[in-house]
Amino acid sequence: MKCCKKFVWSMMLGVLLGAFSIADTPVLAASEVTTNVVSSMVRPVPAFSAEAAVLIEAETGRILVAHNENKRLHPASTTKMVTLLTALKKQGTRLDELATISPYAVSMEESNLGVRTTDQLPLQAVAEGMMVASGNDAAVVVAENVSGSVYRFSLAMNEVAKEAGATNSHFLNPHGLTEVGHYSTALDLAKIAAYGMRIPMFRDFVGDDFYKVPYENRDPKWVRTTNHFIRSKYRGANGLKTGYTEAAGECLIASATRDGHTLIVVLLNDDNRWVDAPALLNYGFAVVNEPS
């Protein structure tokens, strides 16, 4: 649902103390947008359309903006961020081994990387292609090669998510296609993203605009990111993942680094994600760079 927000006069005392509270209108979901920013300047939080959202500073975990941040929702292909992190944590240097591609992986519905059962390419290339093209087929290839099956890999995904501090999520598959019992929250996804951004290979994979898939048995294939936030060349943009299903709506995890600060914004079910993400990040960078 859409929302425009205005400050409520009865909350002005809270504003003077540095704690913002924003009133809902019929266009936004029925809960407050909150922020724990304490600074010398009062800045209005930009209006946004997400059913659930959170903006955090990755280095500290500081929450700058939150709205329905603990609401369990379908994460769609933002799930692939967890898939990549799990592969890096569980497979390590063995990602350079050639991947085995099953008929089941190839049968996945779009979006796909376009792998074939006869293809020869390293698992690392499959994982990177998965993040750029948001390939459901690639996600299954990663799962089956790391853990032997999608089920066993999903168990590993939940372990890694908990390591990252996500306590309100449950993953049943590596691609994010809608499944009852597969859910996450805006805050959990932000925590997982911040955890992943500490790993150089993770950071490299989630920031690609283009990727040349290095098939050994056929011509290499260029794919381009589904992430229009990265394509927009927003200053400092370095990730992270899109998502869409009918159940989840349009989702986005966007990250950017400026002046030593990495900010991560998560938008779940947001029809205006490409506008809302840079607006919230601009707000965040203004806040973290204010003199104390």
C-alpha positions as CSV (number, residue, x, y, z in Angstrom):
1,M,0.0,0.0,0.0
2,K,1.1,3.5,-0.7
3,C,1.7,6.2,1.8
4,C,2.5,9.8,2.3
5,K,3.4,10.7,5.8
6,K,3.3,13.9,7.9
7,F,4.6,14.7,11.4
8,V,1.9,14.8,14.1
9,W,1.9,17.8,16.3
10,S,1.4,15.7,19.4
11,M,4.7,14.0,18.7
12,M,6.8,17.2,18.6
13,L,8.2,16.6,22.0
14,G,9.6,13.3,20.7
15,V,11.1,15.1,17.8
16,L,12.9,17.5,20.1
17,L,14.3,14.6,21.9
18,G,15.6,13.2,18.6
19,A,13.1,10.4,18.1
20,F,10.9,10.7,15.0
21,S,7.4,9.4,14.7
22,I,5.5,9.6,11.5
23,A,1.7,9.4,11.2
24,D,0.0,6.9,8.9
25,T,-2.4,7.9,6.2
26,P,-4.8,5.5,4.3
27,V,-2.1,5.1,1.7
28,L,0.5,3.3,3.9
29,A,0.4,0.1,5.9
30,A,-1.1,0.7,9.4
31,S,2.0,1.0,11.5
32,E,4.5,3.7,12.3
33,V,7.7,4.4,10.5
34,T,10.2,4.7,13.3
35,T,13.8,5.9,13.6
36,N,16.3,5.8,16.4
37,V,18.4,8.6,14.9
38,V,19.7,11.0,17.5
39,S,21.4,14.0,15.9
40,S,21.7,17.8,16.1
41,M,19.5,18.2,13.1
42,V,15.9,17.2,12.5
43,R,15.4,15.6,9.1
44,P,12.1,14.3,7.8
45,V,12.1,10.7,6.7
46,P,11.1,10.4,3.0
47,A,7.8,9.0,2.1
48,F,7.9,5.4,0.8
49,S,5.5,2.7,-0.4
50,A,6.8,-0.5,1.1
51,E,4.7,-2.9,3.1
52,A,7.8,-3.4,5.2
53,A,11.1,-1.5,5.2
54,V,14.3,-1.0,7.1
55,L,17.4,1.2,6.6
56,I,20.5,0.2,8.6
57,E,24.1,1.2,8.9
58,A,25.9,-2.0,8.1
59,E,29.0,-1.5,10.2
60,T,27.1,-0.9,13.5
61,G,23.7,-2.4,12.8
62,R,22.2,0.9,13.8
63,I,18.6,1.2,12.5
64,L,17.9,4.5,10.9
65,V,14.4,3.9,9.6
66,A,12.0,1.0,10.3
67,H,8.4,0.1,9.2
68,N,6.9,-3.3,9.9
69,E,10.5,-4.5,10.1
70,N,9.6,-7.7,11.9
71,K,6.6,-8.6,9.8
72,R,7.0,-12.0,8.1
73,L,6.6,-11.7,4.4
74,H,7.5,-13.6,1.2
75,P,11.1,-12.6,0.3
76,A,11.0,-13.8,-3.4
77,S,14.4,-13.7,-5.0
78,T,16.1,-11.7,-2.2
79,T,16.4,-15.3,-0.9
80,K,19.3,-15.8,-3.4
81,M,21.4,-13.5,-1.2
82,V,21.1,-16.2,1.5
83,T,21.9,-18.9,-1.1
84,L,25.1,-17.1,-2.1
85,L,26.1,-16.6,1.5
86,T,25.5,-20.2,2.4
87,A,27.5,-21.4,-0.6
88,L,30.4,-19.2,0.4
89,K,30.3,-20.4,4.0
90,K,29.8,-24.1,3.3
91,Q,31.7,-24.6,0.1
92,G,34.6,-22.2,0.5
93,T,37.5,-22.7,-2.0
94,R,35.7,-25.7,-3.6
95,L,33.6,-23.3,-5.6
96,D,36.2,-23.6,-8.4
97,E,35.1,-27.2,-9.0
98,L,32.9,-27.9,-12.1
99,A,29.2,-27.9,-11.3
100,T,26.9,-30.8,-12.0
101,I,23.6,-29.6,-13.5
102,S,20.6,-31.7,-13.0
103,P,17.4,-31.9,-15.1
104,Y,15.5,-30.6,-12.1
105,A,17.6,-27.5,-12.0
106,V,17.1,-26.9,-15.7
107,S,13.4,-27.3,-15.3
108,M,13.0,-24.3,-13.0
109,E,10.6,-21.6,-14.1
110,E,11.9,-18.1,-15.0
111,S,13.9,-16.1,-14.3
112,N,16.8,-18.3,-15.3
113,L,20.5,-18.1,-16.1
114,G,20.0,-20.6,-18.9
115,V,22.2,-23.5,-17.9
116,R,22.0,-26.9,-19.6
117,T,22.6,-30.4,-18.2
118,T,25.6,-30.7,-20.6
119,D,27.2,-27.4,-19.5
120,Q,30.7,-27.3,-18.0
121,L,31.5,-24.3,-15.8
122,P,32.7,-23.7,-12.2
123,L,30.2,-23.6,-9.4
124,Q,31.6,-20.1,-8.6
125,A,30.4,-18.9,-12.1
126,V,27.0,-20.4,-11.5
127,A,26.7,-18.6,-8.2
128,E,27.8,-15.2,-9.6
129,G,25.5,-15.7,-12.6
130,M,22.7,-16.5,-10.2
131,M,23.1,-13.1,-8.5
132,V,23.3,-11.1,-11.7
133,A,20.6,-12.8,-13.7
134,S,18.5,-13.9,-10.7
135,G,18.5,-17.4,-12.0
136,N,16.3,-19.9,-10.3
137,D,18.0,-22.7,-12.3
138,A,21.4,-21.5,-11.0
139,A,20.1,-21.4,-7.4
140,V,19.1,-25.1,-7.6
141,V,22.5,-25.9,-9.1
142,V,24.2,-24.2,-6.2
143,A,22.1,-26.0,-3.7
144,E,22.5,-29.4,-5.2
145,N,26.2,-29.1,-5.6
146,V,26.9,-27.7,-2.1
147,S,24.6,-30.0,-0.1
148,G,23.4,-32.7,-2.4
149,S,19.7,-31.6,-2.4
150,V,17.5,-28.6,-2.1
151,Y,16.2,-29.8,1.3
152,R,19.6,-30.3,2.9
153,F,20.8,-27.0,1.5
154,S,17.8,-25.2,3.0
155,L,18.8,-26.5,6.4
156,A,22.2,-25.0,5.9
157,M,20.6,-21.7,4.8
158,N,18.7,-21.5,8.1
159,E,21.9,-22.1,10.0
160,V,23.8,-19.4,8.2
161,A,20.9,-17.0,8.6
162,K,21.0,-17.5,12.3
163,E,24.7,-16.9,12.4
164,A,24.0,-13.6,10.7
165,G,21.5,-12.6,13.5
166,A,18.3,-13.4,11.6
167,T,15.9,-15.0,14.1
168,N,12.6,-14.5,12.4
169,S,13.1,-16.2,9.1
170,H,12.7,-19.7,7.6
171,F,14.0,-20.7,4.2
172,L,12.7,-23.8,2.4
173,N,14.4,-23.3,-1.0
174,P,17.3,-21.5,-2.6
175,H,15.5,-19.4,-5.2
176,G,12.6,-17.7,-3.4
177,L,9.7,-19.1,-5.4
178,T,6.6,-18.9,-3.2
179,E,6.3,-21.8,-0.8
180,V,4.2,-22.0,2.4
181,G,6.6,-21.7,5.4
182,H,9.3,-19.8,3.4
183,Y,9.5,-16.3,4.9
184,S,11.7,-13.6,6.2
185,T,11.5,-10.0,7.5
186,A,12.9,-6.7,6.4
187,L,15.2,-6.6,9.5
188,D,16.4,-10.1,9.1
189,L,17.3,-9.6,5.5
190,A,19.2,-6.4,6.4
191,K,21.2,-8.3,9.0
192,I,22.0,-11.0,6.6
193,A,23.1,-8.5,4.0
194,A,25.3,-6.6,6.4
195,Y,26.9,-10.0,7.5
196,G,27.5,-10.9,3.8
197,M,29.0,-7.6,2.9
198,R,31.9,-8.3,5.2
199,I,32.9,-11.2,2.9
200,P,34.9,-9.9,-0.2
201,M,33.6,-12.5,-2.7
202,F,30.0,-11.9,-1.6
203,R,30.5,-8.2,-2.0
204,D,32.0,-8.7,-5.5
205,F,29.1,-10.9,-6.6
206,V,26.2,-8.7,-5.5
207,G,27.6,-5.5,-7.1
208,D,27.9,-6.7,-10.7
209,D,26.2,-4.8,-13.5
210,F,27.2,-7.3,-16.2
211,Y,28.7,-10.8,-16.0
212,K,30.3,-13.0,-18.6
213,V,29.3,-16.6,-17.9
214,P,32.5,-18.6,-18.7
215,Y,31.1,-21.8,-20.2
216,E,33.8,-24.2,-21.1
217,N,31.8,-26.2,-23.6
218,R,30.1,-23.3,-25.5
219,D,30.6,-19.6,-26.1
220,P,30.6,-17.4,-23.0
221,K,27.3,-15.6,-22.4
222,W,26.9,-12.0,-21.1
223,V,24.1,-11.4,-18.6
224,R,23.0,-8.1,-17.1
225,T,21.8,-7.5,-13.6
226,T,18.1,-7.3,-12.8
227,N,18.9,-4.6,-10.3
228,H,18.0,-1.2,-11.8
229,F,19.4,0.4,-8.6
230,I,22.8,-0.7,-9.7
231,R,22.1,0.2,-13.3
232,S,21.2,3.7,-12.2
233,K,24.8,4.4,-11.1
234,Y,23.6,5.8,-7.8
235,R,26.8,7.1,-6.2
236,G,28.4,4.4,-4.1
237,A,25.9,1.7,-5.1
238,N,27.4,-1.8,-4.5
239,G,24.5,-4.2,-4.3
240,L,22.4,-6.1,-3.6
241,K,19.4,-8.1,-4.8
242,T,16.0,-7.8,-6.4
243,G,12.9,-10.0,-5.9
244,Y,9.5,-10.4,-7.4
245,T,6.6,-12.9,-7.2
246,E,2.9,-12.3,-7.2
247,A,2.8,-13.2,-3.5
248,A,5.8,-11.1,-2.5
249,G,5.3,-8.1,-4.7
250,E,8.3,-6.0,-5.8
251,C,11.2,-6.3,-3.4
252,L,14.7,-4.8,-3.2
253,I,17.7,-4.9,-1.0
254,A,19.9,-2.0,-2.0
255,S,23.3,-1.1,-0.5
256,A,25.8,1.8,-1.0
257,T,29.0,2.9,0.5
258,R,30.1,6.6,0.9
259,D,32.7,8.1,3.2
260,G,33.4,4.9,5.0
261,H,29.7,4.2,5.7
262,T,27.8,1.3,4.1
263,L,24.0,1.6,4.3
264,I,21.5,-1.1,3.5
265,V,17.9,-0.6,2.7
266,V,15.3,-3.4,2.5
267,L,12.0,-2.8,0.8
268,L,9.4,-5.6,0.7
269,N,6.3,-5.3,-1.5
270,D,7.1,-1.9,-2.8
271,D,5.8,-0.8,-6.2
272,N,8.0,2.3,-6.0
273,R,11.2,0.5,-5.0
274,W,13.5,2.2,-7.6
275,V,12.5,5.7,-6.3
276,D,12.2,4.8,-2.6
277,A,15.6,3.1,-2.2
278,P,17.7,6.1,-3.3
279,A,15.5,8.5,-1.4
280,L,16.0,6.5,1.9
281,L,19.7,6.1,1.2
282,N,20.1,9.8,0.7
283,Y,18.4,10.4,3.9
284,G,20.6,7.9,5.7
285,F,23.9,9.3,4.4
286,A,22.7,12.8,5.4
287,V,22.1,11.5,8.9
288,V,25.3,9.5,9.4
289,N,27.4,12.3,8.1
290,E,25.9,14.9,10.4
291,P,28.3,16.3,13.0
292,S,27.8,14.8,16.4
